[in-house]
Amino acid sequence: MPETAAHSVAIVGAGIGGAHMDGYLALPDRFRVAAICDLDRGRAQALADRAPGTRVETDLQTLLNDPAIDIVDVCLPPSLHAEVTLQALAAGKHAICEKPLAASLEEVDGLIAAAEAAKRLVVPVFQYRYGHGVLQLRHLIEAGLTGCAYSATLETHWDRDAAYYAVPWRGTWVGELGGAVVSHAIHAHDLLCHVLGPVARVGAFLASRVNHIETEDSAAIALEMESGALATSSVTLGAAENMSRLRFCFANLTAESGLDPYHPGGAGWRFTARLPSDQATLDAALATVAPEPERFAGFFAALDRRLCGAETDGVTAADGRRSIELATAIYAAARSGRTVALPLAKDDPYHRGWRPGPPSPGGKEG
């Protein structure tokens, strides 16, 4: 595709697809939303009306057969993610997919193989990476100003009640594929790995404490990173307010995000030098970081650079696999009562999925 051409996108699913639309509309010279596909024509039309010229479809195959569509953006309930992504790749489209990318490592590996065979991209959605605070932190790390990482704490404390779970597929293993680990805290866990690198070991406690649902809505997770840094992730859907917070302690500084539940990577971070005499150097380095598009606009801007052949820090299929592997290890650790080491072997009982049914490493039913 010539660098001057806008990528033609079909959004499949008009729910969270609305937030994706915001990102595309912020980059009108790079993306054109050609179609919205949803079984609810009225909902699809309301979203299409935000981008004049966007057509509405209720049949997915019609979109897949359209040679003018370059990218299929999958914004459907989780149980449909892998299936529709595979269909998009088979039709010769690049595929963007909301989280979680799939229900197992086996499914993710199948998606990656299909993308390679089709010579197309499969890109999981991790828009939390794109924010000024995260950009500043990564700049400090790359400049060698942070020193080694000691520890990190993650808080995903949101409020989700019975009304939220009135949607039939939510809170179920079949429809949502899991609970707060894969539907809410997955973004914080991606940010942890984006900043500190891969996880080496996981221990976890999961519970349904807030709502009468099949899946977990609370979690206490301990993580050892390959670097040796230690991290904890606290998750609940029973908080009085929605908030997310990340705090990283390095040898030379401590970095702490703001509390925006859906954009903790944005502005409002505090960077505090351990030695007060180093604060001026730190502040000077932070001041050199120029603003870039954030959230979905930043995510799609990075994707555009990648599609145009440029070097980019855009999200990759490997990032999606890493998130699914970590979720798998969390469920395995919680059910076995033991820490679980990463990476997981292909013959691990959980490689084919974490949903209840397959035996756990301890020999009990999952």
N, C-alpha and C positions, 0 to 999 in steps of 0.2 A: 504494500500500500504506500503510495507517495506520502511524504511527510506533511504535505499541505492538505491532505484529505482528512475530513472528520470521520471518525469511526462510527459506523451505524449500529445502534444498540437496540435490542428488544428486552424490555424488563418483563420478567415472568413472575407475576405476583404483585398486586397493587397495595399490599400492606406496608412492610418495611421498604418496599420498592419506592415509596414516596420519599424516604430519606435519600435513597440512591439518586432519585430524580434531582434533588437539590444539588448533589455533587456534579451531575452532568450539566445542569443549567449554569453552574459556575464556570464551566469550561466550554463555552459554545463553539469555539474555533477548533476544538479537539474531538468533541463527541456530539452526535445527533441522536436523540431518542426517536427511533422510527416507529416503534410499536410498544403497546402495553398489552400483555396477555393475562387475563384473569377470567375465571368462571363467572364472576360477578361483573357483568358488563357495565352496570352503573358505576361501580367503584373504579373500574378500569377507565371509564370515560372521564370521571372526575380528575384522575391523575393525568390522563392524556391532555386534557384541556389546559394544563399548565405549560405545555410545550406545543404551540400551534403547529399543525401538520402531522402530529403523532396519531397514528391509527390505532384502533382497538381490535383485538382478536380474542376469541374465547377458545380457539383450537390451537394447541401448541404445534401440531404438525404443520399447520399452514405457515407458521413462522420459520420452522426448521427448513421448510422447502424453499424459502425465499432467498435467492442468491445475493440479494442486496444487504442482508443482515450479516454483519461481521462478528458481533458479540451477543451472546445470550447471557443475561444477568439473572441468575436464579434466586428469587426471593420468596420461595415457597416454604411450607412447613418442613421441618428437618427430615422427616421420613422420606420426602421426595427429592432431597438434595442430590444424592448420588445417582439416582435413576435418571433425572432430567439432565444432569450434567453430562452423563454418558451419552444421552441422546443428542445433546448439542454438539459434542465432540464428533460423534459419528456423522453429523450433518455438515461437518467442516467448519464449525464456528468455534471461536474462542469462548471459554466459559468462565464467568465470574460466579461464585457461589457463596451465599451467606453461611454463617457458622451454625452448627458444626458441619464440616465438609462431608462427613460420612459417619456411618455407625460402627466402623471398625478399621483397623489397619489394613485388613484384607481388601476392603472396599476402596480405601485410599490408594493402595498400590495398584488396583485395577484402574482407577481414574488416571493415575500418572502414566501407566502403560498405554492407555487409550489416547491420552494427549500426545505422547511421544509418537505413537503410530500415525495420528492424524496431523502431526506437525502443527499443533495448536497449543494454546496455553490454557491451563486450568488454574484459576486464581481464587484462593479463599479470601473472604472479606475480613480484614483486621484494620479498620479505620482509626482505632484508638492510637495507633502508632504516629499518626500525623497530627502533630500539635507542637506549638513553639517550645513548651517545656521539655518534651522528649527530645526535640531537635537540639536544644541547648545542652541537655545532659549528654547526649551522644557526642556533641562537639567537645565537651570537656574530657570525656573518656578518650577520644581519638587524639586529643592534644596532649595526653599524658598527665593531666592535672588532677585526676581523681585519686590516683594510686589504686591499689588492689581493693576489690570489693570485700567487705566483711559480712554484711547481712542486709536483708530487705524485709519489709512487711507490706502486705497487700490487704486491703479491706474492700470487700464488695458487700456493702450493707444497704440493701434495697428493701422497698416495701411492695410486696405482691400478695394480694388477698384473694378471697374466693372469687370475686368478680373477674380477676385476671385469669384464673383457672377455669372459668366457665366456658372458655373456648375448648371444644372437645378434645383436640389433640394435645393440649398443654398438660404437663404433669403426668404424662404417660410414657412408658418405655417404647411403645409402638410408634406413637406420633411424634414425640419430642426427642426421642432417643436417649434421654437422660434428664437430669434436673439442673440445679444451679451450676454444677460443674461445667456442663457443656452449653448451657443457654445464657448464663450470666457472668460467671467468673472467668470464662474462657478468654475474654479480652485482657483482663489483668494478668492472667498467666502468660499470654502472648507477649505483653509488654515486659514482663519479668525476663523472659528469654531473649527478647529483642535487646534488652539492656545488658544482661549478665551472661548470656550464652546458654548452652544446653544444661538440662537437669540430669544429675547422675543417680539420685535416689529419692524416693517419695514414701512418706507415711501419711495416713489419712484416717479421719473419722467423718462419717457422713450420717445425716439423720433427716427425717421429715418431722420438723418441730413446729412449723407454723401453719401449714395447710394440710388438709386431708387429701393427699395425692400419693401416687405410686412412687414417685421419684424424690430425690433429696432436695430440701430447700435450705439446708444448713450444712456447713462443712468447716473442719479445722484441719489444715493440711500443712505438713512440714516438708521442706524440699532442701536437698543438698545439691548445689550446682557443681558442674565439672571443675570449676575454678576453685572449689573449696568453700565459697560463700554459702551462707545458710539463709533460708527464707521461710516465712510463714505466710499462709493465705487464710484469712478469716472471711467466711461467707455466710450471710443470712438473708432471707427474704422477709424477715420480720422486724426490720428497723423502723423507727418512727419517721425517718426521712430517707430519701434516696441519696446515697453518697458513695463515692469511691475515693480511695487514697492509696498512694504508693510512697514508700519511704525507703531510700537507699543509703546505707552507711558505708563510705569508702575510707581508706586510710587518710585521705587529705580533706575530705568534705562530707557533708550530709546533704542529700537532695530530697525534698519533699514536695509532692504535688498539691494542687488545690483539691477541692472536694466535689467538683462537678461529676455527677454519677456517670454521665455518658461521654465526657470529654476530659478525663483526668490528665491526658497528655498535653492539654492546652496551656494557656498562659496561667500565671499565678504560682509557679513553682518558687520555692525558696532554696537557695544554694548557700550553705554556711560553711566557711572554712574552719577546720579544726584549730588552726593557728590564726588568731585575729590578724596577724601581720600578713597573711596570704590573701585576705579578703579582697584587697584592691586588685591584685592580679587576677583573681577569679572573676570579679565584676567586669574587668576590662575584656576578658575573654568572652564572657556572656554577651557583652554589648556588640560584639562583632557578628553575632548570629542573625542573619536577615530573616524576616518573616517569609513563610511559604504557605501555600494553600493547606488548609487543615481538614481533618475528618474525611468525609467521603471525597471532597474535592482534591485533597492531598493524595488520597489513595488512588483516585482515577488519574491524576496528573502523573504519578509514578508509573502507573500502568501504561499510559500513553507513551512515555519515554521508552519504556521497554519494548512496546510494539513497534516503535520507530527505530529500534536497534541501538539505543543509547544505553550506556552504563547507568544503572539505577539501583536504589535500595528498595525497589518495589517488592511487595509480598509475592512469594512463590509457592508452588505446589509443595515444595519441601517444608515450608513454614506450616502449611496446612497439615501435612503428615506429622510434624513435630507436635502440633497442638492435639491431634487425635491420639498420638502415642502417650502424651502426658495424661490426657483424660483417661485412657485405658489403664495406665499405671495407678492413677488415683483410685479408680474403682477396684482394681485388683488389690491394692494395699488395704483399702477399707474392709473388703470382704475376707481377706486372709488374716488380717490382724498383724501383718508383718510389713517391713519396708520392702519396696520393690525397686530393683535396679534397672536403669535404662542404659542402652536401648534394649527393647524387648526382642527376644528371638522369634523367628517365624514359627517355631513349634510351641510357643507359649500358648496355653489354653485360651488366653484372652485375645490372641491375635485376630480371631474371627469375630470379636465383639464383646462388649461388656454388659449388654442387656441380660437380665436374669435368664438362666437356662443352662449355659455351659458350665462345666465344673471349674471351680477356682483352683489356684495352685495348691491349696490345702486339701483338695479332694472333696470339698463340700459343694453343694449347689450354689451357683452365684445368685 
